[in-house]
């Protein structure tokens, strides 16, 4: 007797989400009997079921925010090593991160270059964001400070069955040469 396949929610889950969920749960190698449920003729742990069925939108957005903050707080290799003779390395994951900002000063040209760099880093290293929807704009909050520039970032995150709108704020501190990302919540 053959069984018809059960309809599962159409969700996605990145491999990093699987690892984060396992770490939060204590990452036991063998689930306790109370954590097991029968599914068809097999026994599947609750954690395994979650990774198989996918993640909920809130977890996906939270994990994306963590990954984007990590990306933007990593200085690219080309800040230390001249990669002009290695164009494939320049565009690869080996050059992961954001530009070095320690020598930047505030000007309209600098602000435009930082916005373009934020967009470039996100497009290059974050495939969950849909490049065509990604916008980086200088925030009105930037006019209130001397050493900090704020950028409003909006994009859609690839998800199934529907893409998820996202918004972030990038705070660039030119005095310290640092960038801080906040947000990652659904756009309202």
N, C-alpha and C positions, 0 to 999 in steps of 0.2 A: 504494500500500500504506500503510495507516494503522497507526501504532504505538499500542499501548496506553500510557497514561501510567504512568510509573514511580511506585511508592509511595515518597514521601519521609517522613522522620521528621516527626512533627507537633510542630514547635517554633515558638517565637515569637522575634522579635528587635526590640527598639525601635530607633528611628532613631539614638538616641545610641550604642547598641551598635555600629551600623554605622560611625559616625564614629570611635569609639574604636578599633575593630579596624583601620580604615584608617590611623589615626595611628600605632598600634603597628607596622604593617607598612611605614611609610614613605610611604604614600599616593601611590604611583606612578600617574601618569595612565594609562599603558599597561603592562600586566603583561608581564614578560619571557616569551619563548617557553617557558621551562622551567616557568613558572607556569600554563600553559594546558593544558586537557584538553578532549577532544572530548565533547560531551554532545548526544545526538541528532545533528542536522546543524549544530549551532552550536559555536563555540569560546567557552568561558566561563572567565574567570580564576578562580583558586582563591578569591580574596577575594570575588568576585561569587557564587560557589557558596555560600560560607559565609553571606552575607547572604540568599541565596534560601532555603537549607535551614533556617536558624534557628540559634539559639545553644544551647550546652549549658547545663545548669542551673547549673553553677559560675560561668560567665561572667555569666549573668543575675543571680545573687545578688550577685556582686562589683559589677556595674554598678549594681544597686539600692542597695547600701551606699554607693557613691560619691555617687549622686544624693541619697540621704537625708541624708548628711553635709552636702552642699552646701545643701540645703533648710534644715536646722536651723541652719546658720551664716550664714544670710541674714536680716537684720532686715527685717520687713515695712514697707511704705510707711506704714501707719497709725500707726507709732511716731513718724513725723515730721510727717505731715499728717493733719488731722482729716478723716476720711472719713464722718462721721455723715450728711452730706447726700448721700452717694453709695453707697447700699447695694449696688448691683451691682458697683462697683469694690471694695468691701470683700471681696466673695466671689470676685473674679476673679483671674486669674494676675498682674495688675498688683500685687496685694497679696501676692505670693509671699514666703514665708519664715516665720520664727518671731518671736514677740513680743520686744520689747526687755526685757531682764531687769536692766538696770543699776540700777534703783531697788528691787529686791525684797529682802526680808529673810526669814530662815527662820522659818516657822511652819507649823502644820498646814494652815491655809487657803492659804498660799502654795504648799505642796507639792501640794495638790489642784488648785489653779489651773494650776500648771505641767504636771501630768499631763494635765489636760483640754486645755491648749494644744498639747501635743505631739500628742495624739490628733487634735485638730482640724486642725492643720497637715498631718499625714500623710493624713488622710481627704480634705482639700480639694485637696492638691497632688500626691498620689502614687497615681494610679489603678491601678498594678500591685498595690497591696495591697488585699485584700478587707476592706472596712470592718467587716463583721460579725465578722471574726476578730481584729481589732486590739484588743489589750489593753495598757494602760500601767499598771504597778504600781510603787510605791515599793520599792526594793530594800533588803534587810537591811543592805547595806554603808553605807547612809545614816546609820545610828545611830553609826557610828564616826568621823564627821567633823563639824566645825562649819559649814563654809562650802560643803560639797559635798553634793548630793543625787543619788542614783543611781536610775534608773528602768529596770526590765526591760520590754522591749517585745517582744511576740510577735505574729505575724500570719502569714497565708498570702499568698504572692505568686501572682498569676494566671499560670498557665502551662498549656501543653497538651502532653501529654495529661492531666497531673495537676498540681494546684496544689502549690507548694513551701512547706513551713513555714520560717519565718525567726525569728531572734531577734537583738535589738540591746540594747545598754546605752547609755543616755543619761546622761552625767555633767554635771550642772549646777553650775557654780562661781558661787555667788551673789556672792562677793567681787569676781570679775572680770566678772561679768555675761555669762558665756560658756557655751555648751553644746557638748559633744563627744560624737559618736556613735561607737560601736565595735561590732563584730560584723558581722552580715549573713551569717553562716554558717547553714547549715540547722540547724533546731532538733534537739536530740538527746534 
